[in-house]
Structure formats: C-alpha cells, structure tokens
Amino acid sequence: MTTSGDAGPDVLPNAAAPRRTWLAFSPPSVDQAEIDEVADTLRSAWITTGPKTQRFEREFAAFVRAPGALALNSCTAALHTALATLGIGPSDEVITTPMTFAASVNVIEHVGARPVLVDVEPDTLNIDPAAITAAITPRTKAILPVHYAGHPADLDRIGELARAHGLAVVEDAAHAIPATYRGRFIGAGPNPVAFSFYATKNLTTAEGGMLTGEPAFLERARVLSLHGMTRDGWQRYHEGGSWFYEVVVPGFKYNMTDIQAAMGLCQLRKQEEFQRRRREVVARYTSAFADDEALEVPVTRPDVTHAWHLFVLRLRPQALRIGRDQFVAELTARNIGTSVHFIPVHLHPYYRNKYGYRPDDFPVAYENFRRMLSLPLHPGLSDGDVSDVIEAVLAVAGAHRR
Ligand SMILES: Cc1ncc(COP(=O)(O)O)c(C=O)c1O
C-alpha cells in the first residue's frame, strides 16, 4: 500500500462548505507543449502515419522496455489486431475477466471466437489464475488478462498456465502505463500487450493505442492493421518511396496519425511527473480513508508497481445505511465527479443474452461492482481539489454510518 507524501491533516475540524464548482472525474492533462507539437505537425507536409508515429513507437518501446511497438488508433484496435494476427477465430475460446471495459471482450467476438469469462481475485479484482485453470478446454487458444486500474495481473501464474497448455497471452494494459510486475515493465515481454491512449488514460493522444511484442509478430500485425498492404502511405509517398504495394490479407484501418503521435511524444516526456502526482494523490486518499470502517482502499501487492490509473474505493455495506448509487449521487451533489469501473461484462444485455449469464455467475466481480466507485485521480488535481474529495467522501460516509 502506498504510504508516503501526506503533508498534513486532510480535513480541518468543522471543515469548509462543500465545493462550489464541479470537479471533473478525469480531464486530460494537456498544455502548451502538446498544442505546439500538434501545430508543428499540422504545419508540416505530413499529418497521418509518418515520422512522428515512427518516433513515438521507438520512444514508447524504450519507455516500457518493449522488444517492439506498433502505434494504432485505439487499444481496442491493438487487441483486435493481436487476436487476428495470432490466427484466433471461430470455434476458439479466449479466457478473460468480467471486470473490464467491454472492449476487452468485444474483440474476442470480433474475431468470431468465444469469450470465456472467469471470476476475479478479491483483493486486486484481476483475473483469478485458479479460475482460469478450471476454464481451460481443448478449444482454448489464449488468456487475455486485464491489468485492472493499473495493478498488474498475476503474470507468473498466468504464464505458467499458458506454457503448460500451449496458449497465447494477450495483455490488456489500457490502465497500466507505466506498471511493473516483479521488476519488469508491463509491455517488456515477448507476448502482445495492448495500451490505450484514450482521453482519460495516463498517457493520452485523444484516441490511440499501442501494441507491443516481438518485432516479427508486429510486422505481421502492422500489415493486418492497414488494409493488409505491404507498404504504408509514408513508404509510398515520401521522397524515395515507391507507389507499388500489394494487399496480402483483407486487413483493418487502424493506423495512428502523426497528429496523435505528436501528443503522445509530449505525454511520454511527462510520465514521470504525472506518476509522481498520481502517487501523492493516492497517498492522501489512502491515509484519509484507510481507518474508516465504511471504506476499503485499494491494495498493492508487494511484487508490483501500480500505474494508478484508477483509485477504486469500495464501500462496506455492513457499515453504511446507503448503497453505492446513493453514495455517488451525494458526491455528485457536492460537485465531486466520480465513475464506476466497471459494470461487469456479464451484466451487459449482449453477453447476458448470448451466453445466459446470471449476475452471481462471477460472485467476486458482482459483489465488488455493487460497492465500488472511482474517485478523481489525475495529475491536474490541486491539493485543494484532493481535500475537497476527501472531505466529501468522509462527510457522506459519516452522515450514513450504521
Ligand atoms: C480495460 C480497458 N480495455 C480496453 C479499453 C479500450 O481502449 P480504447 O478506447 O483505447 O480502445 C479500455 C478503455 O477504456 C479499458 O478501460
């Protein structure tokens, strides 16, 4: 658990009136540097996939120590491209978690395979390796763990299972920039790992994503991600390029633009500072809430570095007279923006109806979903904002204690 960095008391006795202005849950942390770099691209002769995208791929790969990187227009695109490049398709099964955004599971449907959901571990809410073991069948082709909230999944146990059964591991690292597992960066391994640069993420390009992995795998993924063409636009149109290309597979249109990469290059340089601020905020939330019997703060296992994309607070129903929805409504009334990550996949009508899931099929995911909320956590939060969140949470908990 993070413990450092608290400067003093979080709430004064008889604390001030509730906040007057809306505190957004997760606005992007963008300043003049991104504006200048994007303008530089717009003034140049090349605005789609080109030199800045290539530079962003190299610098991102160096940042997470990846063997290679392929920049795409979303994490969803990266996950879909990875599954398709692995040749996963109809009659195959991919084991994943219900405690994720639908994108992680939709991509399995996109390649025509069957998503097999298994429950999560109660502390981290990451996929439970014991449950994976029980779900492996002769049709299983891959395991798709999600590093929930930025806390790495148990990759050693997942890797052992994959090796024992000849399965691929495709990691959803939408939340995990930068995170480490047993001293190794998420994305540093040879298997495909998908990152998100969506507007709310730790590193944003407005929309965007990155697929890391072995160079030979990424070369096939690169062709698949751009219509199945043997040459991209930059290779055809820049000086010394050649007009000729061939389509070797009916691929997708998933390339990143140099406008996005321009933002990404700036955001990459700020990651250390962003992480420092995220950790300060987490430390203040943790010390303010850890001793409150109505509140459960997130845990960090000893062998990981958490990326702190989300601060997921869990309520303890036995200590409160209200549920999560009213708790959120009362924070909203106090001008504190929150969110819920996630409505478990098996509760969504498409998955519920297609596979006949019931809420209790994944009891850990379901029970935790019902008592969780995500608090504002981003580098732009001032000390006063953090105090406002703490004061509001403690006031709502205090007013409805059993
Ligand atoms: C766990 C997870 N996976 C995948 C995605 C999809 O990312 P993108 O919007 O970049 O496609 C998200 C986005 O919120 C996510 O939270």
PDBQT file of the ligand as one rigid body, heavy atoms in Angstrom, charges set to zero:
ROOT
HETATM    1  C1  LIG A 501      -9.602  -2.137 -19.620  1.00  0.00    +0.000 C 
HETATM    2  C2  LIG A 501      -9.799  -1.453 -20.937  1.00  0.00    +0.000 A 
HETATM    3  N1  LIG A 501      -9.525  -2.118 -22.065  1.00  0.00    +0.000 NA
HETATM    4  C3  LIG A 501      -9.663  -1.552 -23.271  1.00  0.00    +0.000 A 
HETATM    5  C4  LIG A 501     -10.115  -0.267 -23.401  1.00  0.00    +0.000 A 
HETATM    6  C5  LIG A 501     -10.299   0.312 -24.763  1.00  0.00    +0.000 C 
HETATM    7  O1  LIG A 501      -9.401   1.363 -25.001  1.00  0.00    +0.000 OA
HETATM    8  P1  LIG A 501      -9.578   2.281 -26.288  1.00  0.00    +0.000 P 
HETATM    9  O2  LIG A 501     -10.650   3.277 -26.007  1.00  0.00    +0.000 OA
HETATM   10  O3  LIG A 501      -8.218   2.920 -26.463  1.00  0.00    +0.000 OA
HETATM   11  O4  LIG A 501      -9.915   1.382 -27.419  1.00  0.00    +0.000 OA
HETATM   12  C6  LIG A 501     -10.416   0.474 -22.256  1.00  0.00    +0.000 A 
HETATM   13  C7  LIG A 501     -10.897   1.861 -22.379  1.00  0.00    +0.000 C 
HETATM   14  O5  LIG A 501     -11.471   2.462 -21.541  1.00  0.00    +0.000 OA
HETATM   15  C8  LIG A 501     -10.250  -0.134 -20.995  1.00  0.00    +0.000 A 
HETATM   16  O6  LIG A 501     -10.550   0.535 -19.863  1.00  0.00    +0.000 OA
ENDROOT
TORSDOF 0
